[in-house]
Amino acid sequence: MKHTILKICLLLVFGACLIFTFGCNSAKVLPESEQYSSGQEETDDDDLSADFIPLELELLPPGEDLPVTPFREVWTYLVAGRENALNLNFPISDIVYFGAEVDTYGKLVGIPNFRNISSFRGRKHFAASCNGRALSYFVLAEDRPERQALIQDLLEAARPYDGLQINFEYVPARSAEAYLSFLKELRAGLGDKFFSVALAARFRPVPNDVYDYAKILPIVDRILVMAYDEHWSTSAPGPIASMGWCQRVAQYSLNTIGPEKLIMGLPFYGRRWGNVTPNMAFIHSGIENMKNEQDIREVQRENGIPTFKYQTPVSMTVYYEDEYSLSARLEMYKRMGVNAVGFWRLGQETPAFWPQIRLESTTPP
């Protein structure tokens, strides 16, 4: 009886550990800085707004001639150190020069050198990010001296540029008002310079939303909606930005932001997912089960510590963008009334994409 109770207790503990382990490993986390999207919403096909009317898209198969889609503005991110990805003949109106961020102490670091992109004839924007919720709360607090120092650093760094873009993707809910006042102070300090923000994609109102489009709209000249990372590194496999999801995001953005200030963001990158996530912790009974399942017959010792190795098959799923998927999305946005698009980021795209887009005016902004 005692042995039975002991076994039951061990099973319960093992089950709890597995739940904790898998829960930690499968929890949705914000994407890496390489993708720069946050605040993703779970896709719910039953939550379509009453006025949502899907467009009937005619997707051209690979091999067909693609249309050349014109836009009033074409924005793109350029990461410092990747300047060789910039071709001055590309149809680009605005470059957002990326790399500066707020460090642990609230200081602006990693400011890219303006001279590296001075030959570009269009508008040049300086971008700054803050990659952490606790850090964002700290530097946005209105009673902190670090906030005013950061504002001055941002204004000084933006001096040689045509504009400043704020890309704070981790602002906690309690900092919503502080974030708005932070943007207002920057707007006042920038004078006639362009002021833009990059915001998480939305296809419906979000309660107590830090990135409330309507509240931010009067403060800035442009809002770039990051319509990518519908599926992210720790989600189930799926498109970076499916056509239906992008259409819903674009419709909501057009309704709340309007075509004059809206920039619809598009991804150049792809993602890979595996059906096995091997890195996790186990209690001893879990290790023993693993050894039995994998028929481990030899355990070595490394300075007294037991260790063994085994191989397991992994199935990989990849979603990515090419000139056909990008062209279809551009055509959809154009039909919906979008005037400006922006891409994350230069150097990640297929070269075959650029002939499929043009600026409506050849005169730099």
C-alpha positions as CSV (number, residue, x, y, z in Angstrom):
1,M,0.0,0.0,0.0
2,K,2.8,2.4,0.9
3,H,4.6,1.6,-2.3
4,T,1.4,2.3,-4.3
5,I,0.8,5.7,-2.6
6,L,4.5,6.6,-3.2
7,K,4.2,5.8,-6.9
8,I,1.0,7.8,-7.2
9,C,2.7,10.8,-5.5
10,L,5.7,10.5,-7.8
11,L,3.4,10.4,-10.8
12,L,1.6,13.5,-9.6
13,V,4.9,15.4,-9.1
14,F,6.2,14.3,-12.5
15,G,3.0,15.4,-14.2
16,A,3.1,18.8,-12.5
17,C,6.7,19.2,-13.6
18,L,5.8,18.4,-17.1
19,I,3.0,20.9,-17.2
20,F,5.2,23.5,-15.8
21,T,8.0,22.7,-18.2
22,F,5.9,22.6,-21.3
23,G,3.9,25.7,-20.2
24,C,7.2,27.7,-19.9
25,N,8.4,26.5,-23.2
26,S,5.2,27.0,-25.1
27,A,4.2,30.3,-23.6
28,K,3.8,33.1,-26.2
29,V,6.7,35.5,-25.9
30,L,7.5,38.7,-27.7
31,P,9.5,38.1,-30.9
32,E,13.2,38.7,-31.1
33,S,14.5,42.1,-32.0
34,E,15.2,40.8,-35.5
35,Q,11.5,40.8,-36.2
36,Y,10.3,43.8,-34.2
37,S,6.7,43.1,-33.6
38,S,4.8,42.9,-30.4
39,G,1.3,42.8,-28.9
40,Q,0.2,40.2,-31.4
41,E,-3.4,39.2,-31.2
42,E,-4.6,35.7,-31.3
43,T,-6.4,35.1,-34.7
44,D,-10.0,34.3,-34.2
45,D,-11.9,33.7,-37.4
46,D,-15.3,34.0,-35.5
47,D,-14.4,37.5,-34.4
48,L,-14.8,39.3,-37.7
49,S,-16.2,42.7,-37.5
50,A,-19.7,43.2,-38.9
51,D,-18.4,45.5,-41.7
52,F,-15.5,43.2,-42.7
53,I,-15.9,42.2,-46.4
54,P,-13.0,40.0,-47.6
55,L,-11.5,41.0,-50.9
56,E,-11.5,38.4,-53.6
57,L,-7.8,38.1,-54.4
58,E,-6.5,36.7,-57.7
59,L,-3.2,35.2,-56.7
60,L,-0.9,34.7,-59.6
61,P,1.0,31.4,-59.7
62,P,4.8,31.5,-59.8
63,G,6.0,32.0,-63.4
64,E,3.4,34.6,-64.3
65,D,4.3,38.3,-64.9
66,L,3.6,40.3,-61.8
67,P,2.1,43.8,-61.7
68,V,4.1,46.9,-60.8
69,T,2.2,48.5,-57.8
70,P,2.7,52.2,-57.2
71,F,2.7,53.8,-53.8
72,R,3.0,57.4,-52.6
73,E,5.6,56.4,-50.0
74,V,7.8,53.3,-49.7
75,W,9.6,53.1,-46.3
76,T,12.2,50.5,-45.3
77,Y,14.3,49.8,-42.3
78,L,18.0,49.7,-42.6
79,V,20.0,48.1,-39.8
80,A,23.4,49.8,-38.9
81,G,26.2,47.6,-40.2
82,R,24.1,46.4,-43.1
83,E,24.4,49.5,-45.2
84,N,25.6,47.5,-48.2
85,A,22.0,46.2,-48.5
86,L,20.9,49.7,-49.7
87,N,20.7,50.2,-53.4
88,L,20.2,53.9,-54.3
89,N,18.2,52.8,-57.3
90,F,15.6,51.1,-55.3
91,P,12.1,52.8,-55.3
92,I,12.4,54.0,-51.6
93,S,11.1,57.3,-50.3
94,D,12.1,56.9,-46.6
95,I,14.8,55.0,-44.7
96,V,14.5,54.3,-41.0
97,Y,18.0,53.8,-39.7
98,F,17.9,51.2,-37.0
99,G,20.0,50.2,-34.1
100,A,19.9,52.7,-31.2
101,E,18.3,51.5,-28.0
102,V,17.9,52.3,-24.3
103,D,20.4,50.6,-22.1
104,T,19.9,49.2,-18.6
105,Y,20.5,52.7,-17.1
106,G,18.1,54.5,-19.4
107,K,20.8,55.9,-21.7
108,L,20.5,56.0,-25.4
109,V,23.3,53.8,-27.0
110,G,24.2,52.4,-30.4
111,I,23.4,55.5,-32.3
112,P,24.2,54.9,-36.0
113,N,26.4,57.3,-38.0
114,F,24.3,59.5,-40.2
115,R,27.1,59.9,-42.7
116,N,26.7,56.2,-43.6
117,I,23.4,57.0,-45.4
118,S,23.9,60.6,-46.4
119,S,24.0,59.7,-50.1
120,F,20.4,58.5,-50.0
121,R,18.2,61.2,-51.6
122,G,15.0,60.5,-49.7
123,R,14.0,61.2,-46.1
124,K,16.2,59.7,-43.5
125,H,14.8,58.8,-40.1
126,F,16.5,57.9,-36.9
127,A,14.9,55.0,-34.9
128,A,15.1,54.2,-31.2
129,S,13.8,51.1,-29.4
130,C,13.4,50.1,-25.7
131,N,13.5,46.3,-25.4
132,G,12.0,45.4,-22.0
133,R,8.8,46.0,-20.0
134,A,10.6,46.9,-16.8
135,L,13.0,49.1,-18.6
136,S,10.2,50.9,-20.5
137,Y,8.3,51.5,-17.2
138,F,11.5,52.9,-15.7
139,V,12.4,55.3,-18.5
140,L,8.9,56.5,-19.2
141,A,8.0,57.4,-15.5
142,E,7.3,61.1,-15.5
143,D,9.0,61.6,-12.1
144,R,12.3,60.1,-13.2
145,P,15.3,62.2,-14.3
146,E,16.3,59.4,-16.7
147,R,13.2,60.3,-18.8
148,Q,14.1,63.9,-19.4
149,A,17.7,62.8,-20.1
150,L,16.5,60.3,-22.7
151,I,14.3,62.8,-24.4
152,Q,17.2,65.2,-24.8
153,D,19.4,62.3,-26.1
154,L,16.8,61.4,-28.7
155,L,16.4,65.0,-29.9
156,E,20.1,65.4,-30.1
157,A,20.6,62.2,-32.0
158,A,17.8,63.1,-34.4
159,R,19.3,66.5,-35.2
160,P,21.0,65.5,-38.6
161,Y,18.0,63.4,-39.7
162,D,14.7,64.4,-41.3
163,G,12.8,62.6,-38.7
164,L,12.6,60.4,-35.6
165,Q,10.8,57.1,-35.1
166,I,10.0,55.6,-31.7
167,N,9.8,51.8,-31.6
168,F,9.0,51.0,-28.0
169,E,7.3,47.6,-28.3
170,Y,7.3,46.6,-24.6
171,V,5.4,49.4,-22.9
172,P,3.5,48.0,-19.9
173,A,-0.2,48.8,-19.3
174,R,0.6,51.1,-16.3
175,S,2.8,53.3,-18.5
176,A,0.1,54.1,-21.1
177,E,-0.4,57.7,-20.1
178,A,3.3,58.2,-19.5
179,Y,4.0,56.8,-23.0
180,L,1.6,59.3,-24.5
181,S,3.1,62.3,-22.7
182,F,6.6,61.0,-23.7
183,L,5.5,61.2,-27.3
184,K,4.0,64.6,-26.9
185,E,7.2,66.0,-25.4
186,L,9.2,64.6,-28.3
187,R,6.8,66.0,-30.8
188,A,7.2,69.5,-29.2
189,G,11.0,69.2,-29.2
190,L,11.3,68.0,-32.8
191,G,9.8,71.1,-34.3
192,D,9.3,70.7,-38.1
193,K,11.0,67.3,-38.2
194,F,9.0,64.2,-39.1
195,F,7.8,62.2,-36.2
196,S,6.7,58.5,-36.6
197,V,6.0,55.5,-34.4
198,A,5.9,51.8,-35.1
199,L,3.0,50.1,-33.5
200,A,1.7,46.5,-33.0
201,A,-0.8,45.2,-35.5
202,R,-4.5,45.3,-34.5
203,F,-7.6,44.2,-36.2
204,R,-10.1,45.3,-33.5
205,P,-10.0,47.5,-30.4
206,V,-8.0,46.2,-27.5
207,P,-9.2,47.1,-23.9
208,N,-6.8,49.5,-22.2
209,D,-4.5,49.4,-25.2
210,V,-1.2,51.1,-24.7
211,Y,-0.9,51.4,-28.4
212,D,-4.3,53.1,-28.9
213,Y,-4.1,54.2,-32.5
214,A,-6.7,57.0,-32.0
215,K,-4.8,58.5,-29.1
216,I,-1.4,58.4,-30.7
217,L,-2.6,59.6,-34.2
218,P,-2.8,63.4,-33.4
219,I,0.8,63.4,-32.0
220,V,2.7,61.9,-35.0
221,D,3.1,62.3,-38.7
222,R,3.0,58.6,-39.5
223,I,2.1,55.4,-37.9
224,L,3.8,52.2,-39.2
225,V,1.6,49.3,-38.4
226,M,3.8,46.2,-38.0
227,A,1.6,43.8,-39.9
228,Y,3.8,40.8,-39.4
229,D,4.6,38.1,-36.9
230,E,1.0,36.8,-37.0
231,H,2.9,33.6,-36.2
232,W,6.1,34.0,-34.2
233,S,9.1,31.9,-33.0
234,T,7.2,30.1,-30.2
235,S,3.7,29.9,-31.8
236,A,2.4,27.1,-33.9
237,P,3.8,27.2,-37.5
238,G,2.0,29.5,-39.9
239,P,2.5,32.5,-42.2
240,I,4.4,35.5,-41.0
241,A,1.5,37.5,-42.3
242,S,-1.4,35.7,-44.0
243,M,-3.5,37.5,-46.6
244,G,-6.7,37.4,-44.6
245,W,-5.1,38.6,-41.4
246,C,-3.3,41.4,-43.2
247,Q,-6.6,42.5,-44.8
248,R,-8.3,42.7,-41.4
249,V,-5.3,44.6,-40.0
250,A,-5.3,47.0,-42.9
251,Q,-9.0,47.7,-42.7
252,Y,-8.9,48.4,-39.0
253,S,-5.8,50.6,-39.5
254,L,-7.5,52.6,-42.4
255,N,-10.6,53.1,-40.3
256,T,-8.7,54.3,-37.2
257,I,-5.6,55.9,-38.6
258,G,-6.7,56.9,-42.1
259,P,-4.7,56.7,-45.4
260,E,-2.8,60.0,-44.9
261,K,-0.8,58.9,-41.9
262,L,-0.8,55.1,-42.3
263,I,2.2,53.0,-43.3
264,M,1.4,49.3,-43.7
265,G,4.4,47.2,-42.7
266,L,5.4,44.1,-44.6
267,P,7.9,41.3,-43.8
268,F,10.8,40.3,-45.9
269,Y,11.8,37.4,-43.7
270,G,10.6,33.9,-43.0
271,R,10.6,31.5,-40.0
272,R,11.3,27.8,-39.3
273,W,9.5,25.7,-36.8
274,G,10.3,22.2,-35.5
275,N,7.9,19.6,-34.2
276,V,10.3,19.0,-31.3
277,T,11.5,21.5,-28.7
278,P,14.2,19.5,-26.9
279,N,15.5,22.0,-24.4
280,M,13.7,21.5,-21.0
281,A,14.3,20.4,-17.4
282,F,13.3,17.0,-16.0
283,I,13.0,15.4,-12.6
284,H,14.8,12.1,-12.0
285,S,11.8,9.9,-12.8
286,G,11.4,11.8,-16.1
287,I,15.1,11.1,-17.0
288,E,14.5,7.4,-16.2
289,N,11.4,7.3,-18.5
290,M,13.5,9.0,-21.2
291,K,16.2,6.4,-20.9
292,N,13.6,3.6,-21.2
293,E,11.8,5.2,-24.2
294,Q,15.1,5.8,-26.1
295,D,16.6,2.4,-25.0
296,I,19.6,4.0,-23.5
297,R,21.9,1.2,-22.3
298,E,25.1,3.2,-21.7
299,V,25.5,6.2,-19.4
300,Q,28.8,7.9,-19.2
301,R,30.2,10.1,-16.5
302,E,31.8,13.4,-16.9
303,N,33.7,14.3,-13.8
304,G,31.3,12.2,-11.9
305,I,28.2,13.6,-13.5
306,P,26.0,11.0,-15.5
307,T,25.3,11.9,-19.1
308,F,24.1,10.3,-22.3
309,K,23.2,11.2,-25.8
310,Y,20.5,10.1,-28.3
311,Q,19.1,11.2,-31.6
312,T,15.5,11.9,-32.5
313,P,13.9,12.8,-35.8
314,V,12.7,16.4,-36.2
315,S,10.2,17.6,-38.8
316,M,10.7,21.2,-39.9
317,T,8.1,23.6,-41.3
318,V,9.1,26.9,-43.0
319,Y,7.0,29.9,-44.1
320,Y,8.6,32.8,-45.9
321,E,8.0,35.6,-48.4
322,D,8.9,35.9,-52.1
323,E,8.1,38.3,-54.9
324,Y,4.7,36.6,-55.5
325,S,3.4,36.8,-52.0
326,L,4.7,40.3,-51.5
327,S,3.2,41.4,-54.8
328,A,-0.2,40.0,-53.9
329,R,-0.1,41.8,-50.5
330,L,0.9,45.1,-52.2
331,E,-2.0,44.8,-54.7
332,M,-4.4,44.0,-51.9
333,Y,-3.3,47.1,-49.9
334,K,-3.5,49.3,-53.0
335,R,-7.0,48.2,-53.7
336,M,-8.0,48.9,-50.1
337,G,-6.7,52.5,-50.3
338,V,-3.3,52.3,-48.6
339,N,-0.9,55.0,-49.8
340,A,2.3,54.0,-48.0
341,V,4.1,50.7,-47.2
342,G,7.2,49.9,-45.2
343,F,9.4,46.8,-45.0
344,W,11.4,45.1,-42.3
345,R,14.1,45.0,-43.4
346,L,16.6,45.7,-46.2
347,G,18.9,42.8,-47.0
348,Q,16.3,40.1,-46.1
349,E,14.3,40.3,-49.4
350,T,14.6,38.4,-52.6
351,P,16.1,40.8,-55.3
352,A,13.3,39.8,-57.6
353,F,10.9,41.8,-55.5
354,W,12.0,45.4,-56.3
355,P,10.8,45.5,-59.9
356,Q,7.2,44.9,-58.6
357,I,6.9,48.2,-56.8
358,R,7.4,51.9,-57.7
359,L,7.0,55.4,-56.3
360,E,4.2,57.4,-57.7
361,S,6.6,60.4,-57.8
362,T,10.2,60.2,-58.7
363,T,10.9,63.4,-56.7
364,P,12.3,62.6,-53.3
365,P,10.1,63.8,-50.4
